[in-house]
Amino acid sequence: MAAFDEEAVFGPKLKKPAAHEIGQNLDDLSELELAERIGLLKGEIERLEGAILSRQATRTAAAAAFKA
């Protein structure tokens, strides 16, 4: 007898999103999953702050070049 192929009947299992979505329902997340999301968001904040600093440096360099 062939094995029951659950995926063929019900489709592939749903995977949790890899990233947090702003406003996402938090009810189904465990304490560990919430802590992981916080880490993800803190890392993203650092990346965004780095992008801001980079743009500020570019703007400062351009302003200095045009003042000379």
N, CA, C and O atoms as CSV, one atom per row, in Angstrom:
chain,resi,resn,atom,element,x,y,z
A,1,MET,N,N,0.841,-1.183,0.000
A,1,MET,CA,C,0.000,0.000,0.000
A,1,MET,C,C,0.891,1.253,0.000
A,1,MET,O,O,1.881,1.305,0.730
A,2,ALA,N,N,0.555,2.231,-0.790
A,2,ALA,CA,C,1.342,3.458,-0.903
A,2,ALA,C,C,1.146,4.320,0.337
A,2,ALA,O,O,0.077,4.327,0.948
A,3,ALA,N,N,2.196,5.042,0.692
A,3,ALA,CA,C,2.127,5.939,1.846
A,3,ALA,C,C,1.210,7.112,1.531
A,3,ALA,O,O,1.118,7.558,0.387
A,4,PHE,N,N,0.545,7.596,2.549
A,4,PHE,CA,C,-0.350,8.737,2.400
A,4,PHE,C,C,0.484,10.002,2.196
A,4,PHE,O,O,1.341,10.332,3.016
A,5,ASP,N,N,0.226,10.691,1.114
A,5,ASP,CA,C,0.969,11.911,0.804
A,5,ASP,C,C,0.137,13.113,1.248
A,5,ASP,O,O,-0.698,13.622,0.500
A,6,GLU,N,N,0.382,13.547,2.466
A,6,GLU,CA,C,-0.380,14.654,3.051
A,6,GLU,C,C,-0.244,15.927,2.225
A,6,GLU,O,O,-1.212,16.669,2.058
A,7,GLU,N,N,0.946,16.178,1.711
A,7,GLU,CA,C,1.180,17.398,0.932
A,7,GLU,C,C,0.382,17.390,-0.367
A,7,GLU,O,O,-0.073,18.438,-0.826
A,8,ALA,N,N,0.212,16.218,-0.956
A,8,ALA,CA,C,-0.549,16.125,-2.199
A,8,ALA,C,C,-2.021,16.439,-1.961
A,8,ALA,O,O,-2.694,16.973,-2.842
A,9,VAL,N,N,-2.517,16.112,-0.782
A,9,VAL,CA,C,-3.928,16.337,-0.471
A,9,VAL,C,C,-4.170,17.755,0.034
A,9,VAL,O,O,-5.092,18.434,-0.419
A,10,PHE,N,N,-3.337,18.198,0.977
A,10,PHE,CA,C,-3.571,19.478,1.640
A,10,PHE,C,C,-2.686,20.613,1.131
A,10,PHE,O,O,-2.878,21.762,1.530
A,11,GLY,N,N,-1.741,20.322,0.277
A,11,GLY,CA,C,-0.812,21.334,-0.201
A,11,GLY,C,C,0.366,21.452,0.754
A,11,GLY,O,O,0.364,20.843,1.824
A,12,PRO,N,N,1.365,22.227,0.374
A,12,PRO,CA,C,2.545,22.362,1.239
A,12,PRO,C,C,2.183,23.044,2.558
A,12,PRO,O,O,1.284,23.882,2.621
A,13,LYS,N,N,2.908,22.661,3.607
A,13,LYS,CA,C,2.673,23.276,4.912
A,13,LYS,C,C,3.035,24.754,4.846
A,13,LYS,O,O,4.015,25.140,4.209
A,14,LEU,N,N,2.235,25.566,5.508
A,14,LEU,CA,C,2.502,26.997,5.544
A,14,LEU,C,C,3.707,27.263,6.430
A,14,LEU,O,O,3.832,26.699,7.517
A,15,LYS,N,N,4.591,28.128,5.953
A,15,LYS,CA,C,5.767,28.500,6.721
A,15,LYS,C,C,5.508,29.855,7.362
A,15,LYS,O,O,4.809,30.702,6.807
A,16,LYS,N,N,6.087,30.039,8.542
A,16,LYS,CA,C,5.976,31.339,9.195
A,16,LYS,C,C,6.811,32.347,8.409
A,16,LYS,O,O,7.847,31.987,7.849
A,17,PRO,N,N,6.380,33.580,8.361
A,17,PRO,CA,C,7.165,34.580,7.639
A,17,PRO,C,C,8.553,34.723,8.252
A,17,PRO,O,O,8.709,34.654,9.471
A,18,ALA,N,N,9.546,34.918,7.414
A,18,ALA,CA,C,10.922,35.051,7.877
A,18,ALA,C,C,11.134,36.377,8.592
A,18,ALA,O,O,11.998,36.482,9.463
A,19,ALA,N,N,10.367,37.373,8.238
A,19,ALA,CA,C,10.524,38.694,8.831
A,19,ALA,C,C,9.227,39.120,9.494
A,19,ALA,O,O,8.157,38.583,9.209
A,20,HIS,N,N,9.340,40.066,10.358
A,20,HIS,CA,C,8.172,40.594,11.046
A,20,HIS,C,C,7.459,41.598,10.155
A,20,HIS,O,O,8.098,42.370,9.441
A,21,GLU,N,N,6.163,41.584,10.199
A,21,GLU,CA,C,5.365,42.559,9.466
A,21,GLU,C,C,4.769,43.528,10.479
A,21,GLU,O,O,4.195,43.107,11.483
A,22,ILE,N,N,4.904,44.805,10.220
A,22,ILE,CA,C,4.371,45.818,11.122
A,22,ILE,C,C,2.857,45.618,11.250
A,22,ILE,O,O,2.155,45.488,10.247
A,23,GLY,N,N,2.371,45.596,12.468
A,23,GLY,CA,C,0.939,45.415,12.721
A,23,GLY,C,C,0.501,43.960,12.722
A,23,GLY,O,O,-0.688,43.672,12.856
A,24,GLN,N,N,1.440,43.048,12.576
A,24,GLN,CA,C,1.137,41.619,12.530
A,24,GLN,C,C,0.515,41.173,13.853
A,24,GLN,O,O,0.873,41.680,14.915
A,25,ASN,N,N,-0.420,40.219,13.781
A,25,ASN,CA,C,-1.029,39.644,14.967
A,25,ASN,C,C,0.044,38.877,15.740
A,25,ASN,O,O,0.738,38.037,15.166
A,26,LEU,N,N,0.183,39.156,17.023
A,26,LEU,CA,C,1.217,38.547,17.844
A,26,LEU,C,C,0.696,37.395,18.693
A,26,LEU,O,O,1.474,36.740,19.386
A,27,ASP,N,N,-0.592,37.142,18.650
A,27,ASP,CA,C,-1.213,36.144,19.514
A,27,ASP,C,C,-0.646,34.742,19.333
A,27,ASP,O,O,-0.566,33.991,20.305
A,28,ASP,N,N,-0.255,34.373,18.137
A,28,ASP,CA,C,0.195,33.011,17.865
A,28,ASP,C,C,1.701,32.824,18.025
A,28,ASP,O,O,2.210,31.728,17.786
A,29,LEU,N,N,2.420,33.866,18.422
A,29,LEU,CA,C,3.867,33.780,18.560
A,29,LEU,C,C,4.258,33.457,19.999
A,29,LEU,O,O,3.671,33.984,20.944
A,30,SER,N,N,5.249,32.592,20.155
A,30,SER,CA,C,5.750,32.235,21.484
A,30,SER,C,C,6.665,33.341,21.998
A,30,SER,O,O,7.005,34.275,21.273
A,31,GLU,N,N,7.054,33.215,23.254
A,31,GLU,CA,C,7.979,34.177,23.848
A,31,GLU,C,C,9.308,34.185,23.082
A,31,GLU,O,O,9.876,35.247,22.830
A,32,LEU,N,N,9.795,33.004,22.716
A,32,LEU,CA,C,11.044,32.898,21.948
A,32,LEU,C,C,10.898,33.559,20.584
A,32,LEU,O,O,11.798,34.275,20.145
A,33,GLU,N,N,9.780,33.328,19.911
A,33,GLU,CA,C,9.555,33.936,18.594
A,33,GLU,C,C,9.466,35.451,18.702
A,33,GLU,O,O,9.964,36.164,17.831
A,34,LEU,N,N,8.842,35.948,19.756
A,34,LEU,CA,C,8.769,37.399,19.958
A,34,LEU,C,C,10.160,37.980,20.183
A,34,LEU,O,O,10.486,39.041,19.651
A,35,ALA,N,N,10.989,37.280,20.979
A,35,ALA,CA,C,12.361,37.741,21.215
A,35,ALA,C,C,13.155,37.739,19.914
A,35,ALA,O,O,13.956,38.644,19.679
A,36,GLU,N,N,12.943,36.733,19.064
A,36,GLU,CA,C,13.624,36.687,17.770
A,36,GLU,C,C,13.198,37.853,16.899
A,36,GLU,O,O,14.026,38.449,16.210
A,37,ARG,N,N,11.910,38.186,16.922
A,37,ARG,CA,C,11.413,39.323,16.136
A,37,ARG,C,C,12.041,40.620,16.622
A,37,ARG,O,O,12.401,41.478,15.816
A,38,ILE,N,N,12.174,40.768,17.946
A,38,ILE,CA,C,12.803,41.971,18.496
A,38,ILE,C,C,14.239,42.083,17.985
A,38,ILE,O,O,14.680,43.162,17.589
A,39,GLY,N,N,14.962,40.966,17.998
A,39,GLY,CA,C,16.332,40.970,17.477
A,39,GLY,C,C,16.378,41.352,16.013
A,39,GLY,O,O,17.245,42.117,15.591
A,40,LEU,N,N,15.438,40.814,15.232
A,40,LEU,CA,C,15.349,41.159,13.807
A,40,LEU,C,C,15.117,42.651,13.620
A,40,LEU,O,O,15.768,43.296,12.798
A,41,LEU,N,N,14.182,43.189,14.394
A,41,LEU,CA,C,13.846,44.606,14.255
A,41,LEU,C,C,14.979,45.510,14.721
A,41,LEU,O,O,15.225,46.553,14.116
A,42,LYS,N,N,15.677,45.120,15.798
A,42,LYS,CA,C,16.825,45.916,16.249
A,42,LYS,C,C,17.919,45.927,15.181
A,42,LYS,O,O,18.540,46.961,14.934
A,43,GLY,N,N,18.153,44.780,14.553
A,43,GLY,CA,C,19.127,44.713,13.470
A,43,GLY,C,C,18.723,45.585,12.295
A,43,GLY,O,O,19.567,46.234,11.677
A,44,GLU,N,N,17.454,45.600,11.994
A,44,GLU,CA,C,16.959,46.427,10.886
A,44,GLU,C,C,17.086,47.910,11.222
A,44,GLU,O,O,17.426,48.714,10.353
A,45,ILE,N,N,16.819,48.276,12.465
A,45,ILE,CA,C,16.979,49.673,12.888
A,45,ILE,C,C,18.432,50.103,12.728
A,45,ILE,O,O,18.699,51.203,12.245
A,46,GLU,N,N,19.376,49.249,13.128
A,46,GLU,CA,C,20.802,49.565,12.963
A,46,GLU,C,C,21.159,49.739,11.492
A,46,GLU,O,O,21.925,50.636,11.137
A,47,ARG,N,N,20.610,48.888,10.641
A,47,ARG,CA,C,20.878,48.984,9.203
A,47,ARG,C,C,20.325,50.297,8.643
A,47,ARG,O,O,20.983,50.956,7.838
A,48,LEU,N,N,19.124,50.672,9.068
A,48,LEU,CA,C,18.515,51.919,8.604
A,48,LEU,C,C,19.291,53.133,9.102
A,48,LEU,O,O,19.479,54.099,8.362
A,49,GLU,N,N,19.743,53.086,10.358
A,49,GLU,CA,C,20.543,54.196,10.886
A,49,GLU,C,C,21.864,54.320,10.134
A,49,GLU,O,O,22.344,55.430,9.901
A,50,GLY,N,N,22.450,53.192,9.755
A,50,GLY,CA,C,23.670,53.219,8.950
A,50,GLY,C,C,23.437,53.852,7.589
A,50,GLY,O,O,24.283,54.593,7.088
A,51,ALA,N,N,22.282,53.557,6.989
A,51,ALA,CA,C,21.942,54.147,5.692
A,51,ALA,C,C,21.759,55.657,5.820
A,51,ALA,O,O,22.153,56.409,4.928
A,52,ILE,N,N,21.169,56.097,6.914
A,52,ILE,CA,C,21.007,57.534,7.148
A,52,ILE,C,C,22.376,58.200,7.261
A,52,ILE,O,O,22.615,59.237,6.642
A,53,LEU,N,N,23.275,57.610,8.047
A,53,LEU,CA,C,24.623,58.178,8.213
A,53,LEU,C,C,25.362,58.242,6.883
A,53,LEU,O,O,26.066,59.213,6.606
A,54,SER,N,N,25.204,57.221,6.068
A,54,SER,CA,C,25.846,57.192,4.755
A,54,SER,C,C,25.336,58.329,3.874
A,54,SER,O,O,26.116,58.999,3.198
A,55,ARG,N,N,24.042,58.536,3.886
A,55,ARG,CA,C,23.458,59.607,3.066
A,55,ARG,C,C,23.869,60.986,3.572
A,55,ARG,O,O,24.104,61.901,2.783
A,56,GLN,N,N,23.955,61.126,4.893
A,56,GLN,CA,C,24.403,62.396,5.456
A,56,GLN,C,C,25.844,62.679,5.063
A,56,GLN,O,O,26.188,63.817,4.743
A,57,ALA,N,N,26.687,61.656,5.085
A,57,ALA,CA,C,28.092,61.828,4.693
A,57,ALA,C,C,28.200,62.204,3.223
A,57,ALA,O,O,29.018,63.047,2.853
A,58,THR,N,N,27.378,61.582,2.384
A,58,THR,CA,C,27.380,61.908,0.952
A,58,THR,C,C,26.952,63.353,0.737
A,58,THR,O,O,27.561,64.075,-0.052
A,59,ARG,N,N,25.899,63.774,1.441
A,59,ARG,CA,C,25.404,65.139,1.300
A,59,ARG,C,C,26.444,66.142,1.787
A,59,ARG,O,O,26.633,67.188,1.166
A,60,THR,N,N,27.124,65.833,2.897
A,60,THR,CA,C,28.165,66.714,3.431
A,60,THR,C,C,29.337,66.843,2.470
A,60,THR,O,O,29.858,67.937,2.252
A,61,ALA,N,N,29.747,65.713,1.897
A,61,ALA,CA,C,30.851,65.724,0.927
A,61,ALA,C,C,30.480,66.526,-0.323
A,61,ALA,O,O,31.303,67.275,-0.849
A,62,ALA,N,N,29.258,66.369,-0.789
A,62,ALA,CA,C,28.811,67.112,-1.976
A,62,ALA,C,C,28.755,68.594,-1.685
A,62,ALA,O,O,29.159,69.407,-2.517
A,63,ALA,N,N,28.257,68.958,-0.508
A,63,ALA,CA,C,28.188,70.369,-0.144
A,63,ALA,C,C,29.576,70.973,-0.044
A,63,ALA,O,O,29.784,72.114,-0.457
A,64,ALA,N,N,30.524,70.233,0.493
A,64,ALA,CA,C,31.896,70.724,0.606
A,64,ALA,C,C,32.531,70.889,-0.771
A,64,ALA,O,O,33.284,71.836,-1.000
A,65,ALA,N,N,32.232,69.980,-1.678
A,65,ALA,CA,C,32.807,70.031,-3.021
A,65,ALA,C,C,32.280,71.246,-3.792
A,65,ALA,O,O,33.019,71.843,-4.575
A,66,PHE,N,N,31.042,71.610,-3.586
A,66,PHE,CA,C,30.456,72.725,-4.326
A,66,PHE,C,C,30.776,74.076,-3.698
A,66,PHE,O,O,30.643,75.106,-4.359
A,67,LYS,N,N,31.196,74.090,-2.435
A,67,LYS,CA,C,31.565,75.338,-1.769
A,67,LYS,C,C,32.980,75.743,-2.142
A,67,LYS,O,O,33.324,76.922,-2.059
A,68,ALA,N,N,33.801,74.796,-2.550
A,68,ALA,CA,C,35.222,75.080,-2.840
A,68,ALA,C,C,35.420,75.852,-4.102
A,68,ALA,O,O,36.556,76.159,-4.465
